Amino acid sequence: MGRQRKRVVTGEADPPPTRKDEKPATLQRKERKKKLDIGKIFINISIGLCIFSLIWFFYALYMRSSLAKRVVTLHHSPPVLDANSTSAAVSPERFWGSYRPQVYFGMKTRSPRSVVTGMMWMRQFSEVDVNLRHTCEQGDRLQGYGWLMHDGLSFGVQEIHDSDFTLTTEFVKRLGGEHGGDWTWRITAKQHSSAPHAPVISLMFYAAADTQGSLEAHVEERNRLGSITGFSEELGNFKITFRKPVAGESSSAKYASYNYLQTMSPGLEKLTGIVRNSLNRRFVYSPPSGEKRQYIAVDTYKPQHQPKPADPRKESDFVLHQVTVQTPFQIEVLFESGSFRDRPNQLSAAAMTEELEKRKATFNAKFEKTFGLQAKGLGQAQVKFSKAALSNMLGGMGYFYGQSVVQSVYNEYPLLYPEGALFTAVPSRSFFPRGFLWDEGFHQLLLSKWDPQVTREATAHWLDLVNMEGWIPREQILGDEARSKVPAEFVVQRNENANPPTLFLALQKLVEQLQANPDAESSRPTLPFLRRLYPRLQTWFEWYNTTQTGPLPNSYRWRGRDKDTNLFLNPKTLTSGLDDYPRASHPSAEERHVDLHCWMALASGIMASVARLLGEPHQGYELTHRTLSDNALLDELHWSNQLRSFSDYGNHTQAVSLQQEKVYVPPGQPRHQFPVARLVRSVRRAPKPQFVNALGYISLFPFLLHVLTPDSPKLEHIFRDMRDADKLWTPYGLRSLSRADPLYMKRNTEHDAPYWRGPIWININYLAVRALHHYGNTEGPYQEKAATLYQELRTNIMNNVYRQYAETGYIWEQYNDSTGSGQGSHPFTGWSALTVLIMAEQY
């Protein structure tokens, strides 16, 4: 029998043998739980991130949408002007006016959808088939046109010199009733003494509704339009009467042929085209003595059919009266308001002449009282020129209504700005018949002397266009009629772009007038005006002070420089107002612009003055003004020891030129298919951060805006450079860029002629004369030198501008620095009219 094994009985079974790499079960469970917890954490984190991302995404969308709307959201404060401030009920004396500066002669009301009136003309039997004149065009090559007298309120006298005849257009207004009263036009035509034959002229008078109101033609004697009756919300019932032509001042009737046109217009910008397309030569001019000849006229019986507009509500009544008559002759057109029930007589013939003479006498007396030119010993011809310069600025006031086209970085496409009105002077009736922000400040320097109310209203209109960010579109293109005159690339306004805040100059004058004579009738409205303006003024100033800052504390940089550096000799800075003036050759965020620094010094000082006047906190503005006016800071940021003048700073090289682009022509390609070679920029030496050593207008800004203290040694350098004929001095005024500069009179592209690279500009010369007058009357080591330069420069400017006007019939945009000849757009009775203040020595 075998041996029996011993059995050991326990409460648990023996655990199976384990491998060295195997973990106990409890540890495994713990690790599985730990992994599960980590997984949950990752899942929760992922969910949280997804939720956060979605929230951030929708928040970003909301913020982008909100930011995108800011550019078209107007300022939150109450408008400076009430909605009906320009109505006939509130401002009857300014309701009607020559507020259509873009046409040779026309009137409208200061209302958004005004009935407009105007005049066209053409010479019959001329070598040019159809020489229709309507909108002011330099291509018409008139020998001169413009207002000789215009008070901005009640009357105006204009002369238009065509090839062999002169048209004198006169108007007089008379208040009465509830809709702005009556007015009468008188047009006198006289042939030039050099004309071989008495010209036969067709005058065309018209009225056009602008989407509201109605017009009805009343025809007499088969085809003579005797009158137009109409109705609109702003005008009520009215009547326009066309009197027959007479021989000059006498009452003897002249033979005339008549035609008329009654149709619909899809827009005011289409009026010239409608008339041109309606002309027909089937009519016969047959005076009692003389041969019968076919002439060109609007076809009464077959008015041009206009294509239906996309929006039929935009179609408006358009009625035109054509009278064809041989010079000399005189015609009157009467507008009579239906609510003027107690008019003493018709404003025509002798009554019109009497009223006109009264207004002329009042104008002449006020002009001498305001400017005192005769008392200064100026001759009658120079005084007449000065009256024309002022009158052209007053006659160049326009009332525009519409929407700007704007864009910000948050908008993929341009947006329409809110509808708004703008009462503003325009730089040039022919070339720039719209509002420009930095021009307007200069305009109002002159107009504030003549009529402070015009300055208050114009400034209010501009500031009522400020958005919630504090930005004002620098170029105002309001309405289809204004937009039709603007190249497409200039229509869209971008909200990062500024313009010099010259309206502060006009505000400074209003404040000075108020402080000098607070009880004067012309000054009393200024204080309540400033109180309403102030919230918008604050936001506008802060916009400059935050969006246009430079790379260093208390430095400033213009935004909006041209970015395609390959095509420009020097990329333009349109936002500075000085367009192609040489800045840093390679635009960068490191630039510092001395002119903007000085504008901000000026603006902060005027903000402090306005705040003190209103009892508002002013210490912050005063601190900013003291800081920016610190001459040591100015030297540190902008004084170039190499050039010994004030300069911009940036990434710059002078070794640039325009070169013919090299293009590859594949072998065998026909010559007519060769790529067009352009002029492109060649950079011969790499740019580096440095002062932009260009001597010119920019270098003068610390002097121009009185930032330099009267004892500043920098004045010695400035006066030396100004008086140097090889640099800035000419017998006609200060040139814009030194003759020694490498970019002097250099084209910026093959199609872009020099603009601010040598020619003489009157606005900067005005500032220079004004500054010399300031330093010449302030005690300091350079007082005598400033006074001497003042007399010389003042004489040169006023003599040359007057001489060019006498020779050419125009005041010009700029003047040639070698000959003094007027050049650029004309007439330019925007800031070039500041010559009147130079002659009057009123700064």
C-alpha positions in Angstrom: 0.0 0.0 0.0 1.3 3.3 -0.9 1.8 6.1 1.4 -1.1 8.5 1.8 -0.4 12.2 1.0 -1.0 14.7 3.7 -3.8 17.2 3.0 -3.8 20.7 4.3 -7.2 22.3 4.6 -7.4 26.1 4.8 -10.2 28.7 4.5 -9.0 30.0 1.1 -7.6 28.4 -1.9 -4.0 29.1 -2.6 -3.6 31.9 -5.2 -2.2 30.8 -8.5 1.3 31.5 -9.0 1.9 35.0 -10.5 4.3 36.2 -13.2 6.7 38.8 -12.3 5.1 41.4 -14.7 1.5 40.8 -13.6 -0.2 43.4 -11.3 -2.6 42.6 -8.6 -6.4 42.9 -9.5 -7.1 45.8 -7.1 -4.3 47.8 -8.6 -5.7 47.1 -12.1 -9.1 48.3 -11.1 -7.6 51.5 -9.6 -5.7 52.2 -12.8 -8.8 51.5 -14.9 -10.8 53.9 -12.7 -8.0 56.5 -12.9 -7.9 56.2 -16.7 -11.7 56.6 -16.8 -11.4 59.7 -14.6 -8.7 61.2 -16.8 -10.8 60.4 -19.9 -13.8 62.1 -18.4 -11.6 65.1 -17.6 -10.4 65.2 -21.2 -13.9 64.9 -22.5 -15.2 67.6 -20.1 -12.3 69.8 -21.1 -13.0 69.2 -24.8 -16.7 69.9 -24.3 -15.8 73.1 -22.4 -13.4 74.1 -25.1 -16.0 73.5 -27.7 -18.6 75.5 -25.8 -16.0 78.3 -25.1 -15.0 78.2 -28.8 -18.7 78.5 -29.9 -19.3 81.3 -27.4 -16.1 83.0 -28.6 -17.1 82.5 -32.2 -20.5 83.9 -31.8 -19.2 86.7 -29.6 -16.6 87.5 -32.2 -19.3 87.5 -34.8 -21.4 89.8 -32.7 -18.4 92.0 -32.0 -17.5 92.1 -35.6 -21.1 92.9 -36.6 -21.2 95.5 -33.9 -17.8 97.0 -34.9 -18.9 96.9 -38.6 -22.0 99.0 -37.7 -20.0 101.6 -35.8 -18.7 103.2 -39.0 -22.3 104.0 -40.1 -23.7 104.9 -36.6 -23.9 108.6 -36.0 -22.8 110.3 -32.8 -25.2 109.8 -29.9 -25.4 113.4 -28.8 -28.2 115.7 -30.0 -27.5 117.2 -33.4 -26.1 120.7 -33.4 -28.7 121.7 -35.9 -32.4 121.0 -35.5 -34.0 119.0 -38.2 -35.8 122.1 -39.6 -33.0 124.6 -39.0 -32.7 125.3 -42.8 -36.5 125.5 -43.4 -38.3 128.5 -44.7 -40.1 128.8 -41.3 -36.8 128.9 -39.3 -34.4 130.6 -41.7 -36.4 132.3 -44.5 -33.6 134.7 -45.4 -31.3 131.7 -46.3 -33.9 129.4 -47.7 -33.4 130.1 -51.4 -29.9 130.6 -52.7 -27.3 129.9 -55.4 -26.7 126.6 -53.6 -25.8 124.7 -56.9 -22.2 125.8 -57.4 -21.6 123.0 -59.9 -23.8 124.8 -62.5 -23.0 128.1 -64.1 -26.3 129.6 -62.9 -29.0 128.0 -60.8 -30.9 128.2 -57.5 -32.4 125.8 -55.0 -33.6 125.7 -51.5 -31.9 124.3 -48.4 -34.1 121.3 -48.3 -33.3 117.6 -49.0 -35.5 117.3 -52.1 -35.6 120.8 -53.4 -37.2 121.9 -56.7 -34.1 123.1 -58.6 -33.9 125.9 -61.2 -31.1 126.6 -63.6 -30.0 127.9 -66.9 -28.3 126.4 -69.9 -27.2 128.2 -73.1 -25.7 127.5 -76.5 -24.6 129.7 -79.4 -26.4 129.2 -82.6 -24.8 129.0 -86.1 -21.4 128.4 -84.7 -18.6 126.2 -86.0 -19.1 123.8 -83.1 -22.3 121.8 -83.8 -23.7 121.7 -80.3 -21.9 123.8 -77.6 -24.4 123.4 -74.8 -23.2 124.9 -71.5 -24.8 123.9 -68.2 -22.4 122.4 -65.5 -19.2 124.2 -64.9 -16.5 122.5 -67.0 -12.9 123.5 -67.6 -13.3 121.9 -71.0 -15.7 124.7 -72.0 -12.7 127.0 -72.1 -14.6 130.1 -71.1 -12.6 133.3 -70.9 -13.8 133.7 -67.3 -16.8 133.3 -65.1 -17.7 134.1 -61.5 -19.5 136.2 -59.1 -18.5 139.9 -59.0 -20.8 140.6 -56.1 -22.7 138.2 -53.8 -23.7 138.8 -50.2 -24.5 135.2 -49.4 -28.1 136.2 -48.5 -30.1 138.3 -50.9 -28.5 139.0 -54.2 -25.7 138.2 -56.6 -24.1 139.5 -59.9 -22.1 137.2 -62.1 -20.3 137.6 -65.4 -19.8 134.7 -67.8 -17.4 135.4 -70.7 -18.0 133.1 -73.6 -16.2 133.2 -77.0 -17.7 136.4 -78.4 -20.3 137.5 -75.9 -20.8 138.0 -72.2 -23.7 136.9 -70.1 -24.4 138.8 -66.9 -26.6 136.9 -64.5 -28.2 138.8 -61.6 -30.7 137.7 -58.9 -32.5 139.4 -56.1 -34.6 137.8 -53.4 -37.5 139.4 -51.5 -38.9 137.9 -48.3 -42.6 137.4 -47.9 -45.1 134.7 -47.1 -44.4 131.4 -45.5 -42.1 129.7 -48.0 -39.0 131.9 -48.5 -40.5 134.6 -50.6 -39.9 135.6 -54.2 -36.8 136.0 -56.4 -36.1 137.4 -59.9 -33.4 136.6 -62.3 -32.1 139.0 -65.0 -29.8 137.8 -67.7 -28.2 140.4 -70.0 -26.3 139.3 -73.1 -23.8 141.6 -74.9 -21.5 140.9 -77.8 -17.8 141.5 -77.5 -16.5 144.5 -79.5 -14.3 142.1 -81.4 -17.2 139.9 -82.5 -17.7 140.3 -86.3 -21.4 139.6 -86.1 -24.0 139.8 -83.4 -24.2 136.3 -82.0 -27.6 134.5 -81.8 -27.9 132.7 -78.5 -30.4 130.2 -77.1 -31.0 130.6 -73.4 -32.7 127.6 -71.7 -34.3 128.1 -68.3 -35.6 125.1 -66.4 -37.2 123.8 -63.3 -36.9 120.2 -62.1 -38.4 118.4 -59.2 -36.2 116.1 -57.2 -38.5 113.1 -56.5 -41.2 115.2 -54.9 -43.3 118.1 -56.0 -45.1 118.6 -59.4 -44.6 121.0 -62.3 -47.1 122.1 -65.0 -46.2 123.9 -68.2 -48.4 126.8 -69.5 -47.9 127.4 -73.2 -48.8 130.6 -74.9 -48.7 131.6 -78.6 -48.4 128.0 -79.8 -44.9 127.2 -78.5 -43.8 129.8 -76.1 -43.7 128.6 -72.5 -45.2 131.6 -70.6 -44.9 130.1 -67.1 -44.6 127.1 -64.9 -46.8 126.5 -61.9 -45.9 124.0 -59.3 -46.3 122.6 -55.8 -43.9 121.0 -53.3 -44.0 120.4 -49.6 -41.3 123.0 -48.9 -42.6 125.6 -51.4 -46.3 125.3 -51.3 -47.8 126.7 -54.5 -45.6 128.7 -56.7 -45.3 130.2 -60.2 -42.3 130.8 -62.5 -42.9 133.4 -65.2 -40.7 133.8 -68.3 -40.8 137.4 -69.6 -40.0 138.1 -73.3 -36.6 139.5 -74.2 -36.1 143.2 -74.5 -33.3 145.3 -76.0 -31.0 145.9 -73.0 -32.2 148.4 -70.5 -35.0 149.7 -72.8 -38.4 148.1 -72.9 -38.4 147.5 -76.7 -39.2 143.9 -77.5 -36.7 141.8 -79.4 -37.5 139.2 -82.0 -37.1 135.7 -80.6 -37.9 132.1 -81.4 -39.4 129.9 -78.7 -39.3 126.2 -77.8 -40.0 124.2 -74.7 -39.6 120.7 -73.3 -41.7 118.9 -70.8 -40.7 115.4 -69.8 -39.6 113.3 -66.8 -36.1 113.1 -65.4 -34.6 110.0 -63.7 -32.2 112.2 -61.7 -30.8 115.7 -61.6 -27.4 114.5 -62.9 -29.3 113.5 -66.1 -30.6 117.0 -67.0 -27.8 117.9 -69.5 -28.1 114.6 -71.3 -31.9 114.8 -71.6 -31.6 118.3 -73.2 -28.7 117.2 -75.5 -30.7 114.2 -76.6 -33.8 116.2 -77.3 -32.1 118.7 -79.6 -33.4 118.9 -83.2 -32.3 121.2 -86.1 -35.7 121.3 -87.9 -36.6 124.7 -86.5 -36.3 128.0 -88.5 -35.0 131.3 -87.1 -36.6 134.0 -89.3 -36.1 137.5 -87.9 -38.0 140.3 -89.7 -34.9 141.6 -91.3 -32.4 138.9 -92.2 -32.1 135.5 -93.8 -34.0 132.5 -92.5 -31.7 129.8 -90.9 -32.3 126.5 -89.3 -31.3 126.5 -85.7 -31.0 123.8 -82.9 -33.7 123.5 -80.3 -35.4 121.1 -77.9 -38.2 119.4 -79.8 -41.4 120.5 -78.2 -43.5 117.9 -79.9 -41.2 114.9 -79.6 -39.5 115.0 -76.2 -36.8 112.5 -75.8 -38.2 109.3 -74.3 -36.4 108.4 -71.1 -35.9 104.7 -70.2 -37.8 103.7 -67.2 -35.7 103.8 -64.1 -35.3 100.9 -61.8 -37.3 102.8 -59.2 -40.1 104.7 -60.9 -40.5 106.9 -57.7 -37.2 108.6 -58.8 -38.8 110.0 -61.9 -39.5 113.7 -61.5 -41.0 116.5 -63.6 -38.7 118.5 -65.8 -39.8 121.6 -67.7 -37.5 123.8 -69.9 -38.1 127.1 -71.7 -35.8 127.9 -74.7 -35.6 131.4 -76.1 -33.4 132.1 -79.1 -32.5 135.7 -79.7 -29.7 137.9 -81.2 -27.5 140.0 -78.9 -27.8 142.4 -77.2 -30.8 141.5 -75.1 -32.1 141.1 -71.6 -34.5 138.6 -70.1 -36.2 138.3 -66.7 -37.4 135.2 -64.9 -39.7 135.6 -61.9 -40.4 133.2 -59.1 -43.4 134.0 -57.0 -44.5 132.2 -53.9 -48.2 131.4 -53.6 -48.1 132.3 -49.9 -46.7 135.8 -50.5 -50.2 137.4 -50.7 -49.4 141.0 -49.8 -46.4 141.7 -52.2 -46.3 145.4 -53.0 -45.4 144.8 -56.7 -43.8 142.4 -59.0 -40.0 142.2 -58.5 -39.2 143.1 -62.2 -38.1 145.8 -64.5 -37.6 149.1 -62.6 -38.5 147.6 -59.3 -35.9 144.9 -59.8 -33.3 147.5 -60.8 -34.1 149.6 -57.7 -33.7 146.6 -55.3 -30.5 145.5 -57.0 -28.9 148.9 -56.6 -29.8 149.0 -52.9 -28.2 145.6 -52.3 -25.1 146.6 -54.2 -24.7 149.8 -52.1 -25.2 147.8 -48.9 -22.7 145.2 -50.0 -20.1 147.8 -50.9 -20.5 149.6 -47.6 -20.2 146.4 -45.6 -17.2 145.2 -47.6 -15.3 148.3 -46.8 -16.3 148.3 -43.2 -15.3 144.6 -42.9 -12.0 144.6 -44.8 -11.0 148.3 -45.1 -9.1 147.9 -48.4 -9.7 151.5 -49.6 -8.5 152.8 -46.3 -5.3 150.9 -46.9 -4.8 152.7 -50.1 -5.5 149.8 -52.5 -6.8 150.8 -55.9 -10.3 150.3 -57.3 -9.2 147.4 -59.5 -7.7 145.5 -56.5 -10.8 146.2 -54.4 -13.0 144.9 -57.2 -10.9 141.8 -57.4 -11.2 141.3 -53.6 -15.0 141.7 -53.8 -15.1 139.0 -56.6 -12.9 136.7 -54.5 -15.2 136.9 -51.5 -18.3 136.8 -53.6 -17.1 133.6 -55.4 -16.7 131.9 -52.1 -20.2 133.0 -51.0 -21.6 132.1 -54.4 -19.7 128.7 -54.1 -21.7 127.7 -51.0 -23.6 124.5 -51.8 -26.4 122.6 -50.0 -26.0 118.9 -50.6 -28.1 115.9 -49.3 -27.4 112.2 -49.6 -25.2 109.4 -48.4 -21.5 108.9 -48.3 -20.1 105.5 -49.2 -17.8 104.3 -46.4 -15.8 101.3 -45.3 -13.9 100.1 -42.2 -11.6 97.1 -41.7 -14.6 95.3 -40.3 -16.6 95.6 -43.5 -16.1 93.3 -46.4 -17.9 95.7 -48.7 -18.6 99.5 -48.6 -21.7 100.6 -46.7 -24.0 103.6 -47.2 -23.6 106.3 -44.5 -26.8 107.6 -43.0 -28.5 110.3 -45.1 -27.4 113.8 -44.2 -27.2 117.4 -45.3 -24.2 119.5 -45.8 -24.1 123.3 -46.2 -20.5 124.0 -47.2 -18.3 126.1 -49.5 -16.6 124.2 -52.3 -13.0 124.5 -53.5 -13.7 124.8 -57.2 -17.1 125.0 -59.0 -15.6 123.2 -62.1 -13.3 120.6 -60.6 -14.2 120.1 -56.9 -17.9 121.0 -56.5 -18.3 119.2 -53.2 -17.3 119.4 -49.6 -13.7 118.7 -48.5 -13.0 118.6 -44.7 -9.6 120.4 -44.6 -10.5 122.9 -47.2 -13.6 124.0 -45.3 -11.6 125.3 -42.3 -9.7 127.6 -44.6 -12.9 128.7 -46.3 -14.5 129.7 -43.0 -11.5 131.8 -42.0 -12.6 134.3 -44.6 -16.4 133.8 -44.3 -16.3 134.2 -40.5 -15.1 137.8 -41.0 -18.0 138.5 -43.4 -20.9 136.5 -41.8 -20.2 134.5 -38.6 -23.6 132.8 -39.0 -22.5 131.1 -42.2 -19.4 129.7 -40.3 -21.6 128.5 -37.4 -24.0 126.7 -39.8 -21.3 125.2 -42.0 -19.3 124.0 -39.0 -22.5 122.5 -37.5 -23.3 120.7 -40.7 -19.9 119.1 -40.8 -19.9 118.1 -37.1 -23.4 116.7 -37.4 -21.9 114.1 -39.8 -19.5 112.7 -37.2 -20.0 109.1 -36.3 -19.9 107.4 -32.9 -16.2 106.8 -33.3 -15.5 110.5 -33.9 -14.7 110.2 -37.6 -16.0 112.5 -40.3 -15.7 111.3 -43.9 -13.1 113.7 -45.3 -14.6 114.1 -48.8 -18.4 114.6 -48.9 -20.0 113.2 -52.1 -23.7 113.5 -51.3 -26.3 112.7 -53.9 -26.2 111.4 -57.5 -25.5 114.9 -58.9 -22.4 115.2 -56.8 -21.3 111.6 -57.4 -21.5 112.0 -61.1 -18.5 114.4 -61.0 -16.2 112.1 -58.9 -13.9 109.4 -60.2 -14.8 105.9 -58.8 -11.6 105.4 -56.9 -12.3 108.5 -54.7 -15.9 107.7 -53.8 -15.4 105.2 -50.9 -14.2 106.9 -47.7 -12.3 104.8 -45.1 -12.7 105.4 -41.4 -9.0 105.1 -40.5 -8.3 108.1 -42.7 -8.1 111.6 -41.3 -7.8 115.1 -42.7 -6.2 118.1 -41.1 -8.6 119.5 -38.5 -8.7 123.0 -39.9 -12.2 123.7 -38.6 -10.4 124.4 -35.3 -9.0 127.5 -37.0 -12.5 128.7 -37.8 -13.7 127.9 -34.2 -10.7 129.9 -32.9 -11.9 133.0 -34.9 -15.5 132.6 -33.5 -14.1 132.4 -30.0 -11.9 135.5 -30.5 -14.9 137.4 -31.9 -17.1 136.4 -28.9 -14.4 137.4 -26.4 -13.6 140.7 -28.1 -17.3 141.8 -28.4 -19.6 139.5 -26.5 -22.6 141.8 -26.9 -22.4 142.1 -30.7 -25.4 140.7 -32.5 -23.2 138.7 -34.8 -21.4 137.0 -31.8 -24.2 136.3 -29.3 -25.3 133.0 -30.9 -21.7 131.6 -30.7 -21.9 130.5 -27.0 -25.1 128.4 -27.4 -23.7 127.1 -30.7 -20.5 125.9 -29.0 -22.4 124.3 -26.1 -24.4 122.1 -28.6 -21.2 121.5 -30.6 -19.0 120.5 -27.7 -19.9 116.8 -27.2 -19.2 116.1 -30.9 -16.1 118.3 -30.8 -14.7 116.3 -27.9 -15.3 113.0 -29.7 -13.8 114.3 -32.9 -10.6 115.5 -31.1 -10.3 112.2 -29.2 -10.6 110.3 -32.5 -7.5 112.1 -33.8 -5.7 111.7 -30.5 -6.2 107.9 -30.4 -6.3 106.7 -34.1 -3.5 108.9 -35.5 -0.9 108.3 -32.8 2.7 107.6 -33.7 5.2 105.0 -32.4 6.6 107.2 -29.6 4.7 109.0 -26.8 3.2 112.3 -28.1 4.0 111.5 -31.7 1.5 111.3 -34.5 1.2 109.5 -37.8 -1.2 110.0 -40.7 -3.0 106.8 -41.7 -4.0 106.0 -45.3 -0.7 106.3 -47.2 -0.6 104.6 -50.6 0.5 101.0 -50.1 1.6 100.1 -53.7 5.1 101.4 -53.3 6.2 99.8 -56.5 4.3 102.3 -58.7 5.0 105.6 -56.8 8.2 107.5 -56.7 7.0 108.5 -53.2 3.8 107.0 -51.9 1.1 109.7 -51.5 -0.5 110.8 -48.2 -3.8 112.1 -49.4 -5.1 112.2 -45.8 -2.6 114.9 -44.8 -4.0 117.2 -47.5 -0.5 117.5 -49.0 -1.0 114.5 -51.3 2.4 113.8 -53.0 4.6 115.9 -50.7 7.7 113.7 -50.0 7.3 111.6 -46.9 9.2 108.4 -45.9 10.0 106.5 -49.0 8.8 103.2 -47.5 5.6 103.6 -45.5 5.7 101.9 -42.0 4.2 102.2 -38.6 7.4 103.8 -37.4 6.7 107.1 -39.1 6.3 110.4 -37.2 4.7 113.3 -39.1 5.5 116.8 -37.9 2.5 118.6 -39.5 0.1 116.3 -37.7 1.9 116.9 -34.4 1.4 120.7 -34.9 -2.2 120.3 -35.9 -2.8 118.4 -32.7 -1.0 121.1 -30.7 -3.3 123.7 -32.2 -6.5 121.7 -31.8 -5.8 120.9 -28.1 -5.2 124.5 -27.3 -8.5 125.5 -28.9 -10.3 122.7 -27.2 -9.0 124.1 -23.9 -10.2 127.6 -24.8 -13.7 126.3 -25.7 -13.9 124.2 -22.6 -13.0 127.1 -20.4 -15.5 129.3 -22.1 -18.3 126.7 -21.5 -17.2 126.0 -17.9 -16.2 122.4 -18.8 -13.2 120.6 -17.5 -10.2 121.9 -19.4 -7.1 120.8 -17.6 -6.6 117.7 -19.7 -6.7 119.7 -22.9 -4.3 122.3 -21.5 -1.9 119.5 -20.4 -2.0 118.0 -23.9 -1.4 121.5 -25.4 1.5 122.3 -23.1 3.1 118.9 -23.9 2.7 119.1 -27.7 3.9 122.7 -27.7 7.0 121.8 -25.7 9.8 123.0 -28.1 12.2 120.5 -26.5 9.9 117.6 -27.3 9.4 118.9 -30.9 13.2 119.1 -31.3 13.6 115.5 -30.0 10.9 114.1 -32.3 11.3 116.2 -35.5 14.5 118.3 -35.7 17.0 117.1 -38.3 20.5 118.2 -37.5 21.6 117.2 -41.0 19.1 119.4 -42.8 18.8 122.0 -40.0 15.0 121.9 -40.2 12.0 120.2 -38.9 11.3 116.8 -40.6 9.2 113.7 -40.7 10.8 110.5 -39.5 10.4 107.1 -41.0 11.9 104.2 -43.1 13.5 106.2 -45.9 15.9 106.5 -48.7 16.5 109.2 -51.2 18.0 106.8 -53.7 14.8 106.2 -55.7 13.8 106.9 -59.2 11.2 105.8 -61.8 12.5 103.4 -64.4 11.0 101.7 -67.4 9.8 98.3 -66.4 11.6 95.3 -68.0 9.0 92.9 -69.5 9.7 89.5 -71.1 8.6 89.2 -74.7 8.3 85.6 -75.9 10.2 84.9 -79.2 8.0 85.4 -82.2 5.2 87.3 -80.5 3.7 90.0 -82.7 4.7 93.5 -81.8 1.1 94.7 -81.2 0.8 92.0 -78.6 3.9 93.1 -76.6 3.1 93.8 -72.9 2.8 97.5 -72.0 5.9 98.6 -70.1 5.2 100.8 -67.1 7.4 103.2 -65.1 8.1 101.5 -61.8 10.1 102.6 -58.8 13.8 101.6 -58.6 15.4 101.6 -55.2 19.2 101.9 -55.4 19.9 102.0 -51.7 17.9 100.2 -49.0 15.9 102.4 -46.7 16.6 102.8 -43.0 14.9 104.6 -40.1 15.9 108.3 -40.4 14.7 111.8 -40.8 13.1 112.5 -44.2 15.3 115.4 -45.3 12.8 117.2 -47.5 12.7 121.0 -47.1 9.3 122.5 -47.8 5.9 123.3 -46.4 6.1 120.4 -43.8 9.3 121.9 -42.4 7.5 125.1 -41.7 4.5 123.8 -39.6 5.9 124.5 -36.1 6.3 128.1 -37.3 3.0 128.2 -39.4 0.8 127.1 -36.4 2.7 129.2 -33.8 4.1 126.2 -31.9 7.6 127.7 -31.7 8.2 130.2 -28.9 9.2 133.7 -30.1 12.7 133.2 -28.8 13.2 129.8 -30.4 16.6 129.7 -32.3 14.9 127.4 -34.8 13.1 130.5 -36.2 16.5 131.8 -37.5 16.9 128.6 -39.6 13.3 128.8 -40.8 13.5 132.5 -41.9 16.8 131.7 -43.6 15.3 128.9 -45.6 12.1 130.8 -46.4 14.1 133.8 -47.8 16.5 131.6 -49.9 15.6 131.8 -53.6 17.3 128.5 -54.1 15.0 126.9 -51.6 11.5 128.3 -50.9 11.4 132.0 -51.8 9.9 133.2 -55.1 8.6 136.7 -56.2 5.1 135.1 -56.1 5.0 133.3 -52.8 6.7 130.4 -51.0 7.1 127.3 -53.2 5.9 124.0 -51.6 9.3 122.1 -52.0 12.8 123.4 -52.1 14.4 123.6 -55.5 17.4 121.7 -54.1 15.3 118.7 -53.1 15.7 115.5 -55.3 11.9 115.2 -55.8 11.4 118.9 -56.7 8.9 118.9 -59.7 9.4 115.2 -60.2 6.4 113.2 -61.4 5.1 110.6 -58.9 4.0 108.2 -61.6 4.1 108.4 -65.4 0.6 109.8 -65.3 0.8 111.7 -62.0 2.3 115.2 -62.4 3.9 117.0 -59.4 1.3 118.6 -57.2 2.8 119.7 -53.9 6.4 119.5 -55.1 7.2 123.0 -56.1 4.0 125.0 -57.0 2.8 127.8 -54.8 -0.3 127.2 -52.7 -2.2 130.1 -51.2 -3.5 128.3 -48.0 0.0 127.6 -46.7 1.2 131.0 -47.8 -1.7 132.5 -45.9 -0.5 130.6 -42.8 3.0 131.8 -43.4 2.0 135.5 -43.7 -0.2 135.0 -40.6 2.7 133.5 -38.7 5.1 136.3 -39.8 2.5 138.8 -38.6 2.3 137.0 -35.3 6.1 136.8 -34.7 6.6 140.3 -36.1 4.3 141.7 -33.5 5.6 139.6 -30.6 8.7 140.6 -28.6 11.7 138.4 -29.3 15.1 138.2 -31.0 13.6 137.6 -34.5 10.8 140.1 -34.3 12.4 142.6 -36.8 13.3 139.8 -39.3 9.7 138.5 -39.2 8.3 141.9 -39.8 10.5 142.5 -42.8 9.7 139.1 -44.3 6.0 139.7 -43.6 5.9 142.9 -45.8 7.8 141.2 -48.6 5.8 138.0 -48.7 2.4 139.7 -48.4 3.2 142.0 -51.3 4.4 139.2 -53.5 1.3 137.0 -52.9 -1.4 139.6 -53.3 0.2 141.2 -56.4 0.6 137.9 -58.2 -2.8 136.5 -57.5 -4.4 139.8 -58.5 -2.2 140.0 -61.7 -3.1 136.5 -62.7 -6.8 137.2 -62.2 -6.6 140.4 -64.3 -4.8 138.5 -67.1 -6.8 135.3 -67.2 -10.1 136.0 -65.5 -9.6 133.4 -62.8 -8.3 132.8 -59.4 -6.3 129.5 -59.5 -5.7 126.4 -57.5 -1.9 126.9 -57.5 0.7 129.2 -59.0 3.9 128.3 -60.9 6.9 128.9 -58.8 9.0 130.0 -61.8 6.6 132.4 -63.6 3.8 133.0 -61.1 1.3 131.8 -63.7 -2.0 130.3 -62.5 -2.3 126.6 -62.9 -4.4 123.6 -61.9 -8.2 123.8 -61.5 -10.0 127.1 -62.1 -11.9 129.0 -60.9 -10.5 128.0 -57.5 -12.1 130.4 -55.1 -11.8 128.1 -52.1 -8.7 128.8 -50.0 -7.1 130.9 -52.8 -9.6 133.6 -51.8 -7.7 134.0 -48.5 -5.8 136.6 -50.5 -8.6 138.9 -49.4 -7.5 138.5 -45.7 -3.9 139.0 -46.7 -4.8 142.2 -48.4 -6.9 143.3 -45.4 -4.1 142.2 -43.0 -6.7 140.3 -40.9 -5.4 137.2 -39.4 
